[in-house]
Structures are given as structure tokens and as C-alpha cells.
């Protein structure tokens, strides 16, 4: 009999949740997505999360990702969510509303956990970096399969600016850049990252990874770069797995 978990992925535009088959790393049925409330305060997000959990009838520990640095359950930054998250004891706020114990972690870390267990990073040793290209650039770093939590490599400096202000997928869209115009920006960003952590593998995720065959071949970097395999399910799967394994 398969082991199930439950994960919720909180983003700036949508909050998504589903039951997860932890043996295969796949969603059990269709995920439920509800638009992120505005303002996206902890209490408002907790209300939506409780609705999602209730819709599936889930009972027991669950995982929730947030686009924030989270240390020992306390949120220390707030990207694409309301600033009132900063200083919040997220498991307490979410758990009180949902009525079940909650594990909370950074969204890129969750995606990385899922890719390392079920996807492109499975059985890969050495240093693996997962990058999510979306509104910004999220990062997760693993050394021999162990997560180094809360890295913020989207904020590496390129030309005196945050790298995500130059190479995020949202920048490509906003500036209407072609693949040929945008990909060299990503190469420059990856080169800066390579000079710091010397990865053995880079996994790229986020919505733009579905077009990986259009831009990965144009990268000019020493590290092997591959597309994430779990795509948009990675955050939900990683959250469920983190809750199941007792991540803290």
C-alpha cells in the first residue's frame, strides 16, 4: 500500500495543494488552486490553506511552502507575499487555522527536495543546485543529497543589481526578449554562481523549464544543466515529503 502525504505551495498569484503519493512523487488526482488573497497576510493565506485541506479531507501532518526564508518555523523575509509574514511563527498560524500539525519551508527548498528524491537529482552525488526561474530566481543547494536551506542565490549581484532583476523568467516576458537575447543573461548568472559553489549539476525549474529544449542548448557554462522533471508539482511534492520526513 502506498504512503500518502499532503502539500500546499503558496505563491504570489496562487495557492495550490494536493495529496501526494510519496512512493512515486506524483499527485493523487488533480491539484486544487485558489488565487492568493490580496493582501496575502499570514491569516488570509491560512484561511485559503484550510479550505484546500478541507476540500481533500486530509488528516495529519502536512507541508506548506512559502516564498520566504524560514528558520525553525519563523519567517524572516517576504517575497511576493505581504510583509506582515516577517517574524511570523508560520507553523503556529497555519496549524491553528487548518487544525493539523504543519511543517513550513522555503518554496525552492521544497522543489529541490522533490527533485532530489524523485526527479533530475535522484542518486546524484556532489553539489547540486536547483534554480526556479519565475517572478524571481529561487535556489536550493544540496551536498551529497543533504539540503543547505534558505540559500538566496537569486540575489547574487550582476552589474550591481540582483541577478533575478536581469535573468528571471519574468524579465524575459516584461522586456519581450527572445530566447537568443535572454539565454546569455542566464549563462552570465550561472557563471557567477559557478564561481562560488562549483556545482556538479544544475537543475532548472519554474514554468520556463517546459521550454528547456529551446534555451538550455544555448547556455555556455561548464556545469551540466538539466530541466527539472516534476515541473509545477515539485513544490507540493516537496512540501508533503518534508512533512513526512520530519523536516524542521
N, C-alpha and C positions, 0 to 999 in steps of 0.2 A: 504494500500500500504506500502510495506516495506521501511525502511530507509537504504540508502546505504552510505558507506564511502570508502576511498581508503587508503591502507597501503603499505609501502615498508620496507623491512627488509634487512639491509646492514650487510653482514657477511664477514669474511676474505676470503672466497672462492667463494661466490655467492651473488648476489643481487636479491631479489625476491619481486614481487609485484602482487597485485590483488585487484579487487573490493570486498568489504565485505558487506554482509547483516548484518546490525547492530542489527536487531531484533533477529536473531538466532546465530550470531557469526560465520557464515560459509562463505567460499569463494564463490563468484559468478562466476562459471566457473573455468577454470584451471589457476593457477598462472603462471606467466612468470618469468623464472630465467635466468639471464645473468651473466657470470663469472665476478667476481670482477677484475677491471683493475689493472695492475701492472706497475707503483706504484699506490696505491689506494689513491691518493690525493683527497682533497675535490672537486676540479674541475672535475677530472676524474669520480668520483663517481656521481657527479651531472649530468654529461652528460648521464651516464647509467640510472640514475633515470628518467631523462627526456624522454629517449627512452621508458621506461616501461610505464610511464604515458601516453605518446602519443599513444602507441600501444592500450591502453584501451580507449582512447578518454576521459579520466577523466577531468572534470572541477570542480574547487572548492578546498577548503581546503583539505589537505591530511597529513598523518602522516608518518614519517620516523624514523626508529630505527637505532642506531649506537652502536658498541661495545665500548662505551666510557662513562665516567662521563659527564653529560651535565647539566649545571646550567644556567637557564634563557637564553637558546639558545647557550651559549658558551661552546665549547668542552674543557674539562680540562685534559683528558687522551686519550690515543690511544692504544687500544689492538687489534692486528690483522688488523689494518689499518695503513696507512702512518702517521708518527709522525707529519707531517705538519697539521694534524687536530687540534692539540693542539693550543688553542687560537682562533680558527675559530668561527665566528658567523654563525653557521650551517644553521639556517633558512634563512638567507640572501643569502648565497652562493647557497643553493639548490633552494630556491624560485626564484632567479633571472634566473637560468637555466631552471627550469620547467615552470615558468610563472604563478604559482599559489601559494597562501599562504601555508606555510609548518610549521608543528609542529614537533620538533625533540626531541627524548627522548632515554634513555638507553635501549638497547635491552632486557635485563632481566626484567626491569621495565614494558616494553610493554607486554612481555609474561605474567607477573604476573597480569597486568590489565585485560588481556583477560581471564585468568583462574579464576579470582575472579568474573568476570561478568557472564561468560558462562560455566565455567568448574569445576574443582575439588574444587575450593574455594568458589563456589557460596553459599551464605547465611551462611558462616562460620564466627562466631564472634571470638574475641580474637586476638591473634598474629598468623599470617600465614606467613610462609616463603616459597617462591618458589625458587628452585635452578635449574639452567640449567647446565647439565653435557655435555661438549663438548671438544673443544680445551682447554678451561679453565673451571672455575666454575663461572657462573653468579648468582646473587642473587637479589631478590625483597622481601621487608618486608612490611606487612600490619598490621595495628592495627585497629580492628573493621572496616575493609574494606577500610581504608584510607592508601594510599601509603606513605611510608617513602622513598623518592627517593635516588638513587645513592649509595645504600649500596654496599660494595665491599667485601663480606664475602668469596669470593674465595681466598682472600689474608690473611685469618687467618693463624696464624703460627702453624704448626705442626712439631715437631722435628727441629725447627729452619728454616723451609722452608715454602714457600707459600703452603697452603693446595692443591691448584689446581695442583701443581707440584707432588703431591702424589696421589691424588684421582680423577683427571679429567678423563673423558672417553678416552681422547687421550693417557693418561698414560697407561691405560689398553691395548690399542691397540699397542702402541710402545713397551711395555715390554712383550707383549703376555701373559698377566695374565689371569688365569681362573677366572670364577665368584667367586669361593671359595677363590682365592687369592686377588681379587680386592675389594670385598664387605666389608671385615673387615677394609680396609682403609677408605671406605665411612662411616662406623659406627664410627670410631675414629674421623673423621671430623665432623660428625653430633653431636657427644658428646661434642666437643669443642664449636660448635655453640649453643647447648642446654644450656651450662653453662653460655652463655652470654645473650640470649634473651628469654629463656624459651617459645618456641613456643607451640601453641595448635595444629598446623597442619603443616607438611612439605610436599610440593608438589615437586616432582622431574620431570624435563623436559629434553629437549635435545633429540637427536636421540636415546640415550641408553634407554630412557623411554619405547620404544616399546618392550623391553625385560624385563620389570619390574617384570614380574612373575618369572623370573629366578634369581633375586637377592634381591628384596625387602623382601621376607620371611626370608632371612638370616641376615638382619640387626638386631642389638641388641641395640635399643635405646628406651628411654621412650616415645618419641613423636610418634604419629601416622604418618606414611609416606605413601603417595599415589602417583600414577603416574598422571602426567598431562594428561588432556583429549584432548586438542586441538593439541597436538604434534607439528609438524613443521609449522602449520598455526598460532600458538599463536602470534608470533612477528608481522605478517601482521595484524592480527585481532586487537591486542592491539594498534598498531600504528593508524589504522583507527578510533578506538574508542577514543583514546586520542585526535585526531584532531577534532572529532565530539563534544566532551565534553568540548573543550577549555583548555586542559592540557597546563600548562606552567611551 
